[in-house]
Amino acid sequence: MKYCNNCRQLVDPQKNYSTGLLLILLLCCGFIPGIIYYLILVKKCPMCNSSNWGVKPQEMRQPQEVIHPQIPQKEIHFCPQCGSSMSGKFCGECGYEYEFK
């Protein structure tokens, strides 16, 4: 299936050849001229008889809204004595008591 730019639809291209001319070339001149005649013919649209092939245009899609999740940042406090992270009112490493403001 190919997209015809003239018809603006997908069609199955076909070779329109003269059966009589093909038989005369095959029988009188031999197989080589008949095969060349058949291979030279271009495939044409069965609706409009043109060979104006193209790419089917795609629909323009609107960009979707990008949602960024808002995750609350957890505050990390560090012990002023040893530098390890503190989660409560005292340091688990050195035992230093500190009150957060």
Residue pairs with C-beta under 8 A, 6 or more apart in sequence:
1 10
1 11
1 12
2 10
2 11
2 12
2 13
2 43
2 53
3 9
3 10
3 11
3 53
3 54
3 55
3 56
4 10
4 11
4 45
4 47
4 48
4 50
4 52
4 53
4 54
5 52
5 53
5 54
6 45
6 48
6 50
6 52
7 45
7 47
7 48
9 47
10 56
11 45
11 46
11 47
12 46
13 43
13 44
13 45
13 46
13 51
13 53
14 43
14 44
14 46
15 38
15 41
15 42
15 43
15 44
16 41
16 44
16 49
17 37
17 38
17 41
21 37
22 34
22 37
22 38
25 33
25 34
25 37
26 33
26 34
42 51
43 51
44 50
44 51
45 51
45 52
76 85
77 85
77 86
77 87
77 98
77 100
78 84
78 85
78 86
79 85
79 86
79 91
79 93
79 94
79 96
79 98
80 96
80 98
81 91
81 94
81 96
82 91
82 93
82 94
82 96
84 91
84 92
84 93
84 94
86 92
86 98
89 97
89 98
89 99
89 100
90 96
90 97
90 98
91 98
